[in-house]
Amino acid sequence: MRYLQNRSLIPLFLLVAGVLFSPGRISAQSHSYVPKEGFVPNEKTAIRIAEAVLGPIYGEDQIAKERPFAATLKGGVWTIEGH
């Protein structure tokens, strides 16, 4: 259970974010608008997306136990960690 609380949220979020925001996916769509600051412009937005995506998977109670979250951006990829 400790692994679930500390580590399993990160790879799942990265997978979901990679699929949703991959450059190939964006360029293949008929709309080409890309926000100036990117689709996930800051830590607060990255955390909110992670909570929205992972809440239905792990349950809101588990997500609440992981707070506070920390988000770091490295190489264009946000990593979200719970505590």
C-alpha positions as CSV (number, residue, x, y, z in Angstrom):
1,M,0.0,0.0,0.0
2,R,2.9,2.3,0.7
3,Y,3.9,2.0,-3.0
4,L,0.4,3.0,-4.1
5,Q,0.5,6.1,-1.9
6,N,4.0,7.3,-3.0
7,R,4.8,6.1,-6.5
8,S,2.0,4.7,-8.6
9,L,0.4,8.0,-9.3
10,I,3.4,9.4,-11.1
11,P,3.8,6.9,-14.0
12,L,0.1,6.8,-14.6
13,F,-0.1,10.6,-14.8
14,L,2.9,10.8,-17.1
15,L,1.3,8.2,-19.4
16,V,-2.0,10.1,-19.5
17,A,-0.3,13.4,-20.0
18,G,2.0,12.0,-22.7
19,V,-0.9,10.7,-24.7
20,L,-3.1,13.8,-24.3
21,F,-0.4,16.4,-24.9
22,S,2.0,14.7,-27.3
23,P,3.1,17.0,-30.2
24,G,2.0,14.4,-32.8
25,R,-1.5,14.4,-31.5
26,I,-1.8,18.1,-31.5
27,S,-0.5,18.6,-35.1
28,A,-2.7,15.8,-36.5
29,Q,-5.9,17.7,-35.3
30,S,-7.6,20.2,-37.5
31,H,-7.2,22.9,-34.8
32,S,-3.7,24.3,-34.4
33,Y,-4.0,26.6,-31.5
34,V,-1.3,26.1,-28.9
35,P,-1.4,28.5,-25.9
36,K,1.6,30.8,-25.5
37,E,2.5,29.3,-22.1
38,G,1.7,25.7,-23.2
39,F,-1.3,23.5,-22.3
40,V,0.0,23.0,-18.7
41,P,1.6,26.4,-18.0
42,N,2.4,26.0,-14.2
43,E,2.5,23.8,-11.2
44,K,-1.0,24.5,-10.0
45,T,-2.5,23.5,-13.4
46,A,-0.4,20.3,-13.5
47,I,-1.6,19.3,-10.0
48,R,-5.3,20.1,-10.8
49,I,-5.1,17.9,-14.0
50,A,-3.5,15.1,-12.1
51,E,-6.2,15.2,-9.4
52,A,-8.9,15.3,-12.1
53,V,-7.5,12.3,-14.0
54,L,-6.5,10.2,-11.0
55,G,-9.5,10.8,-8.7
56,P,-11.9,8.5,-10.6
57,I,-9.1,5.8,-10.7
58,Y,-7.9,5.8,-7.1
59,G,-10.8,7.5,-5.4
60,E,-11.1,10.9,-3.9
61,D,-10.2,9.6,-0.4
62,Q,-6.8,8.2,-1.6
63,I,-6.1,11.4,-3.5
64,A,-6.8,13.4,-0.3
65,K,-4.3,11.3,1.6
66,E,-1.6,12.1,-0.9
67,R,-1.9,15.9,-0.4
68,P,-0.1,18.2,-0.5
69,F,1.2,17.5,-4.0
70,A,4.4,18.8,-5.5
71,A,4.9,19.3,-9.2
72,T,8.2,19.6,-11.1
73,L,8.8,20.3,-14.8
74,K,11.8,18.6,-16.4
75,G,12.3,18.3,-20.1
76,G,8.8,19.4,-20.9
77,V,7.2,16.7,-18.7
78,W,5.4,17.5,-15.4
79,T,6.0,15.0,-12.5
80,I,3.5,15.0,-9.7
81,E,4.4,13.6,-6.3
82,G,2.2,13.0,-3.3
83,H,3.3,13.1,0.3
